[in-house]
C-alpha cells in the first residue's frame, strides 16, 4: 500500500506542533506510573499436554491532569519490551479543530477524550503523520456515526500503539481504554476456527469428516454428508445467515435435518452463522466438552488473552462497555442458537492486538498451538478477489481499497457468490492482507493485518457502524504505517 498522507500534509501538522510547543511546556508535567502486569498462568485443563506459559505484558502508564480536558492516557508495550519515558514529556501539543495533537500522542480536547498512547522512540514507523491519520479517522467515523466510544490498536514491527476515544457507557461516563471489553461479533469466528484447527492438528477431528460423524441426529439428510470444511467455509450449499426467527434451541436439530441445499457443496459461498456456528458446535462434540468451556478455560488462556471470554467473569463486568442501537438505547448481544460459536466473544483492544501479533508469529511457543493458529490462514476457496480461510478472509498484498470494500460488501455477506476451490489448498502466506469484520446490535469490530509487514490494526466500537467506513479507516492506518 502507498501512504495516504502527503509529505506536505505531514509538514503542516509538524509546523502546527512546533508553533504550540511553548504552550505545552507551560502545562503541568505528567506524572509517571509504572505498572507491572502479573503473569497469567495457562489453564491446566488443556486439550492435550502442557502448553508453555504465555507470559505477561509489561506496561507503562502516563496520566495527564484533567485540566487538558482528557480522561488520562496510557501506553502498553508487548511482553519483554520497555518504553522510553526518560524525560516524562509529550514533546509539544497543539489544538486544531478541537483536537490536541502531539508528536507522540493525539488527545481530543473534548470530554470523553480520544487518547493516543506514546510509542517507544525505537518505533520509527509510528510517526506524527500516522498519528494524524488515526486522529482524523477517529474524528470522521465518531462524528459521522455518533459513536460513543472507540478503541483502536496498531501494531508494527512488534510494537503496539493504542488510540482510545470516548466512553464505554454514556450513563457512567467511564472512558474507553485498551482494557474496555467490547463485543466483537463475527470476529469470534476466527477463534472458533482456531479451536477447530487445534483439534485437527491434535487429530481429534479432520476437516473432511462428515457432519453425521459428530451429529448422528441428522443421518439420512443432505447435511449429513457435508464436511466440516464445507461448514467452516460457508460452502455447504446455502445454509442461511440466521436461524428462523423464533426458533427455540430444542428445534435446532430439526432445522438442520430438514434443510435442503440450493447448490452442490463447494460451488458457492453463502456467509452463514448457521454454518460456521455448527462447525464450532461439532468441534466441541469432537473434543467432548461444551464449547464455552473449551474457549474460556482452555483456548483463551493458552493464547494469553486475559480479558477475552464468551461468558464475562463477574469481576470483569465493570469493564464491559454498553453498545448503542440506532436510537441510542444501550444494548448488549441477544442470546441465540449457536451464538457463542458464531458471534459470542467479548474482548479488549489489548487482547485483540495480541491475537493479531500471535497470527504473525509472536508469543505462542507451543509448536502445536502455533501450527493450529497458522493453519487458520490456509486458503480453500477463491471468491472474487478474496480467498476464504478458516474464519479469516485474505487478499493479495497490496490490496486495492476497492477490492477490500467489495470483499466486505453487503452482497458478499447477504448473497450467494460463486466459489472456486483452490486445489491443493493455498498454504498460509505472509504476503496477504488478512481481515475479518464483526457486528452485534450495538457493537462494530474490524481486524486487519499483513504478516509480511508485521503490521496490523484493530478497531472496536460500541456502535454497529458502516463496514465500509471501518475498512477505509483501517486501510488509511495501514497505509500510513508504510509512509
C-alpha positions in Angstrom: 0.0 0.0 0.0 1.0 3.6 -0.5 0.8 6.2 2.2 -2.4 8.2 2.2 -0.8 11.3 3.6 1.5 13.5 1.5 4.7 14.9 2.8 3.2 18.4 2.6 0.4 17.4 4.9 2.9 15.9 7.4 4.9 19.1 7.3 1.7 21.1 8.0 0.9 19.0 11.1 4.5 19.3 12.3 4.5 23.0 11.8 1.4 23.4 13.9 3.0 21.2 16.6 6.2 23.4 16.7 4.3 26.6 16.9 2.5 25.4 20.0 5.3 23.7 21.8 5.7 26.7 24.1 2.1 26.4 25.2 2.5 22.8 26.1 5.7 23.4 28.0 3.7 25.6 30.4 1.4 22.7 31.2 1.8 20.7 34.3 4.3 17.9 33.6 2.6 14.5 33.6 3.4 12.0 36.4 4.7 8.6 35.5 3.3 5.4 36.9 4.9 2.1 36.2 2.5 -0.9 36.2 3.7 -4.5 36.3 1.1 -6.8 34.8 1.2 -10.1 36.6 1.9 -13.2 34.6 -1.1 -15.2 33.7 -0.5 -19.0 34.0 -2.0 -21.1 31.2 -5.0 -23.1 32.4 -4.1 -26.7 33.0 -7.4 -28.0 31.7 -6.0 -28.2 28.1 -6.9 -30.1 25.0 -3.7 -32.1 25.0 -0.4 -31.9 27.0 1.1 -28.9 28.6 1.4 -25.5 26.9 4.1 -23.1 27.7 3.3 -20.3 30.0 2.3 -17.5 27.7 3.8 -14.9 30.0 2.7 -11.3 30.7 2.8 -7.9 29.3 4.7 -5.2 30.9 3.1 -1.8 30.7 4.0 1.8 31.3 1.2 4.3 32.0 1.3 8.0 31.9 -1.5 10.2 33.1 -2.3 13.8 32.3 -4.3 16.1 34.6 -7.9 16.7 33.7 -7.0 20.4 33.0 -6.2 19.2 29.5 -9.8 18.0 29.1 -8.8 14.4 29.0 -9.6 11.2 30.8 -5.9 10.2 31.0 -3.7 8.5 28.5 -1.6 5.3 28.6 0.7 3.0 26.6 1.2 -0.7 26.8 4.2 -2.4 25.2 4.5 -6.1 24.3 6.0 -8.6 26.7 9.7 -8.1 27.2 9.8 -4.6 25.8 10.2 -1.2 27.5 9.0 2.2 26.6 11.5 5.1 26.6 10.0 7.5 29.1 13.1 9.1 30.4 12.0 12.7 30.2 8.3 12.2 31.0 7.2 14.8 28.4 4.8 14.6 25.5 7.1 16.8 23.3 4.6 19.5 22.5 0.9 19.9 21.8 -1.5 21.9 19.7 -5.2 22.4 19.2 -6.5 22.1 15.7 -10.2 21.7 15.1 -10.9 20.8 18.7 -8.2 18.1 18.8 -4.9 18.3 20.7 -2.1 16.8 18.7 1.4 15.9 19.8 4.4 14.3 18.3 3.7 11.0 20.0 0.1 11.5 21.1 -3.2 12.8 19.8 -5.7 13.9 22.5 -9.2 15.0 21.8 -9.8 18.2 23.7 -13.5 17.4 24.4 -14.9 15.5 27.3 -14.7 11.7 26.7 -11.4 12.4 25.0 -9.6 10.5 22.3 -6.3 9.4 23.7 -3.2 8.3 21.8 -0.5 6.3 23.6 3.1 7.4 23.2 5.3 4.9 21.4 8.8 3.9 22.2 11.3 6.0 20.3 12.7 2.9 18.6 9.3 2.6 16.8 10.2 4.8 13.9 7.3 3.5 11.8 4.7 5.2 14.1 5.2 8.8 13.0 3.4 12.1 13.6 1.9 11.6 10.1 0.4 8.3 11.3 -0.9 9.8 14.5 -2.6 12.5 12.4 -4.2 9.8 10.2 -5.6 7.9 13.2 -6.8 11.2 14.8 -8.6 12.1 11.5 -10.1 8.6 11.2 -11.4 8.7 14.7 -12.8 12.2 14.1 -14.6 11.2 10.9 -16.2 7.9 12.0 -17.1 9.1 15.5 -18.8 12.2 14.2 -20.5 10.5 11.2 -21.9 7.6 13.1 -22.2 9.2 16.6 -20.1 6.5 18.2 -19.8 6.9 21.9 -16.5 5.0 22.3 -13.7 3.7 20.1 -10.6 1.6 20.9 -8.1 1.4 18.1 -4.8 -0.6 18.4 -2.0 -0.6 15.9 1.0 -3.0 15.8 4.1 -2.6 13.6 7.4 -4.2 13.9 6.5 -5.9 17.1 5.4 -2.7 18.9 1.9 -1.7 19.9 0.2 1.7 20.0 -3.3 2.4 21.5 -5.8 5.1 20.5 -8.8 5.4 22.7 -11.8 7.7 22.3 -14.9 8.5 24.2 -16.8 6.5 26.7 -17.7 2.9 27.4 -21.1 4.0 28.8 -22.9 7.3 28.2 -24.6 6.9 31.6 -21.5 6.3 33.7 -19.1 8.3 31.6 -16.4 5.7 32.1 -13.6 6.3 29.5 -12.7 3.8 26.9 -9.3 2.2 27.4 -7.4 -0.7 25.9 -8.9 -2.8 28.7 -12.5 -1.9 27.9 -14.4 -5.1 26.9 -16.3 -4.9 23.6 -18.5 -7.4 21.7 -16.5 -8.4 18.6 -19.4 -10.1 16.8 -18.3 -12.3 13.8 -14.6 -11.7 14.5 -15.5 -14.5 17.0 -15.4 -16.9 14.1 -11.6 -16.6 13.9 -11.4 -18.0 17.4 -13.9 -20.8 16.6 -11.6 -21.6 13.7 -8.6 -21.6 15.9 -10.2 -24.1 18.3 -11.2 -26.5 15.5 -7.7 -26.1 13.9 -6.1 -27.1 17.1 -8.4 -30.2 17.3 -7.3 -31.0 13.7 -3.6 -30.7 14.5 -4.0 -32.9 17.5 -6.1 -35.4 15.4 -9.3 -35.0 17.4 -11.1 -34.2 14.1 -10.4 -33.9 10.4 -11.8 -31.1 8.2 -13.0 -33.7 5.6 -15.0 -35.6 8.3 -18.7 -35.7 7.5 -21.3 -34.0 9.7 -23.0 -37.2 10.6 -19.9 -38.5 12.4 -20.4 -35.9 15.2 -24.2 -35.4 14.7 -25.9 -38.7 14.1 -29.2 -36.9 14.7 -29.2 -35.8 11.0 -28.4 -39.1 9.5 -30.1 -39.6 6.1 -30.4 -35.8 5.4 -28.4 -33.8 2.8 -26.4 -32.1 5.6 -25.2 -35.5 7.0 -22.9 -35.9 4.0 -21.4 -32.4 4.1 -17.9 -32.0 5.5 -16.7 -29.9 8.4 -14.8 -27.8 5.8 -18.0 -27.1 4.0 -19.4 -25.6 7.2 -16.3 -23.7 8.0 -16.0 -22.0 4.6 -19.8 -21.4 4.1 -19.8 -23.7 1.1 -22.3 -26.4 2.2 -24.8 -25.3 -0.4 -26.9 -22.5 1.1 -27.2 -22.7 4.9 -28.9 -19.4 5.8 -27.2 -16.4 7.6 -29.5 -16.8 10.6 -31.8 -19.3 12.2 -35.6 -18.7 11.6 -36.9 -16.1 13.9 -38.5 -17.6 17.0 -36.8 -20.9 16.6 -36.1 -22.4 20.0 -32.9 -24.3 20.9 -34.9 -27.5 21.0 -35.7 -27.1 17.3 -32.1 -26.8 16.1 -31.7 -30.5 15.1 -34.9 -30.5 13.2 -33.8 -27.3 11.4 -30.6 -29.0 10.2 -32.3 -32.3 9.4 -35.0 -30.5 7.3 -32.5 -28.2 5.5 -32.4 -28.6 1.7 -29.4 -27.3 -0.2 -29.6 -24.8 -3.0 -26.3 -25.7 -4.6 -23.8 -28.5 -4.6 -21.2 -28.4 -1.9 -18.1 -26.4 -2.8 -19.7 -24.4 -5.6 -21.0 -21.3 -3.9 -20.2 -19.4 -0.7 -23.1 -18.0 1.4 -21.9 -16.3 4.5 -23.7 -18.0 7.4 -23.9 -18.1 11.2 -25.8 -21.4 11.0 -22.9 -22.9 9.0 -19.8 -21.9 11.0 -21.8 -22.0 14.2 -22.5 -25.7 13.6 -18.8 -26.1 12.7 -17.9 -24.9 16.2 -20.6 -27.0 17.8 -19.3 -30.1 16.2 -15.7 -29.3 17.1 -16.8 -29.2 20.7 -18.5 -32.5 20.3 -15.3 -33.9 18.9 -13.4 -32.7 22.0 -16.1 -34.0 24.4 -16.6 -30.7 26.2 -19.0 -27.8 26.0 -17.9 -25.1 23.5 -17.9 -22.3 26.1 -15.7 -24.3 28.4 -13.2 -25.0 25.7 -12.9 -21.4 24.8 -13.0 -19.7 28.2 -11.0 -22.3 30.2 -8.6 -23.6 27.5 -8.1 -21.6 24.3 -8.1 -18.1 25.6 -5.7 -18.8 28.5 -3.4 -20.7 26.2 -3.2 -17.7 23.9 -2.6 -15.3 26.9 -5.8 -13.4 26.3 -6.6 -12.4 29.8 -9.7 -10.3 29.1 -11.3 -12.3 26.3 -14.3 -14.6 27.0 -17.7 -15.8 26.0 -19.1 -15.5 29.5 -17.6 -12.5 31.2 -16.5 -13.2 34.8 -18.3 -11.2 37.4 -15.1 -9.5 38.4 -14.7 -8.1 34.9 -18.3 -6.9 34.3 -17.4 -3.3 35.2 -15.1 -3.2 32.2 -17.9 -4.4 29.8 -19.0 -1.5 27.6 -22.5 -0.9 26.6 -23.4 -0.9 22.9 -25.7 1.6 21.4 -28.6 1.0 19.0 -29.6 3.4 16.2 -32.0 5.1 18.6 -29.2 5.4 21.2 -30.7 2.7 23.5 -28.0 0.9 25.5 -27.9 -2.7 24.3 -25.9 -5.9 24.6 -25.9 -9.1 22.5 -29.1 -11.1 22.5 -28.7 -14.8 23.3 -29.4 -17.1 20.4 -28.8 -20.6 19.0 -25.1 -21.2 18.5 -24.4 -17.6 19.4 -21.2 -18.4 21.3 -19.8 -20.2 18.2 -20.7 -17.6 15.7 -20.6 -14.2 17.3 -20.3 -14.5 21.1 -16.8 -13.5 22.0 -16.1 -10.3 24.0 -12.6 -8.8 24.1 -10.4 -5.8 24.5 -8.2 -3.9 22.0 -5.2 -5.0 24.1 -6.1 -8.7 23.7 -7.2 -8.4 20.1 -3.9 -6.8 19.0 -2.1 -9.5 20.9 -4.1 -12.0 18.9 -3.0 -10.2 15.7 0.6 -10.5 16.8 0.1 -14.2 17.5 -1.2 -14.6 14.0 2.1 -13.1 12.8 4.3 -15.5 14.9 4.6 -13.8 18.3 4.1 -15.0 21.9 3.0 -18.6 21.3 5.9 -21.0 22.0 4.0 -24.3 21.9 4.6 -25.7 18.3 1.2 -27.4 18.2 -0.8 -24.3 19.0 1.4 -22.2 16.7 0.7 -24.7 13.9 -3.0 -24.5 14.6 -3.0 -20.7 14.5 -1.2 -20.6 11.3 -3.4 -23.2 9.6 -6.5 -21.0 10.0 -4.9 -18.8 7.2 -4.9 -21.7 4.7 -6.8 -20.7 1.6 -9.6 -23.1 0.5 -11.8 -21.1 -1.9 -11.4 -18.1 -4.1 -14.5 -15.8 -4.0 -14.0 -12.8 -6.3 -10.9 -11.1 -5.1 -11.0 -12.8 -1.7 -9.6 -16.1 -0.5 -11.6 -17.8 2.2 -9.6 -19.3 5.0 -10.9 -20.7 8.4 -12.6 -17.6 9.8 -10.2 -15.3 8.1 -10.6 -13.7 4.7 -7.5 -12.9 2.7 -6.3 -10.7 -0.2 -3.1 -10.4 -2.2 -1.0 -7.6 -0.8 -1.0 -4.8 -1.7 -4.8 -5.0 -1.8 -6.6 -2.2 -3.6 -9.2 -0.4 -1.4 -11.9 -1.2 -3.9 -11.1 -4.9 -3.6 -11.4 -4.8 0.2 -14.6 -2.9 0.0 -16.1 -5.4 -2.4 -15.0 -8.4 -0.2 -16.7 -6.8 2.8 -19.8 -5.6 1.0 -23.4 -6.4 1.7 -23.5 -8.5 -1.4 -20.7 -10.7 -0.1 -22.5 -11.1 3.2 -26.1 -11.5 2.1 -26.0 -13.1 -1.3 -24.5 -16.4 -2.6 -21.3 -15.9 -4.5 -19.5 -18.4 -6.8 -16.7 -20.2 -5.1 -13.7 -21.8 -6.8 -11.9 -24.4 -4.9 -8.1 -24.0 -4.5 -6.6 -27.4 -5.2 -4.4 -28.1 -3.3 -5.4 -25.6 -0.6 -3.2 -22.5 -0.5 -0.6 -22.8 2.2 -0.6 -19.8 4.7 1.1 -16.9 3.1 2.7 -13.8 4.6 2.2 -11.5 1.5 -1.5 -11.1 2.1 -3.8 -8.8 3.8 -5.9 -10.8 6.3 -9.2 -9.4 7.7 -12.5 -10.0 9.4 -15.4 -7.8 10.3 -17.8 -8.3 13.2 -21.1 -6.7 14.4 -23.8 -7.1 17.0 -26.7 -4.9 17.5 -24.7 -2.3 19.5 -21.1 -3.0 18.5 -18.8 -2.9 15.5 -15.4 -4.5 15.0 -12.7 -4.9 12.3 -9.3 -6.6 12.3 -6.8 -6.4 9.5 -3.1 -7.3 9.3 -0.3 -8.0 6.8 2.1 -10.7 8.2 4.9 -9.8 5.7 5.0 -6.2 7.1 4.3 -7.2 10.7 1.6 -4.6 10.7 -2.0 -4.8 11.9 -4.9 -2.8 13.2 -7.9 -3.5 15.5 -10.9 -1.2 15.5 -13.6 -1.7 18.3 -16.6 0.5 18.7 -19.7 0.5 20.9 -22.0 1.2 17.9 -22.6 -1.0 14.9 -21.5 1.4 12.2 -21.0 1.0 8.4 -18.5 -1.7 7.5 -17.1 0.2 4.5 -16.1 3.0 6.9 -14.3 0.5 9.1 -12.4 -0.8 6.1 -11.5 2.7 4.9 -10.2 3.7 8.3 -8.1 0.6 8.7 -6.8 1.0 5.1 -5.7 4.6 5.8 -3.9 3.5 9.0 -2.1 0.5 7.4 -1.1 2.8 4.5 0.3 5.4 7.0 2.5 2.7 8.5 4.2 2.3 5.2 4.9 6.0 4.9 
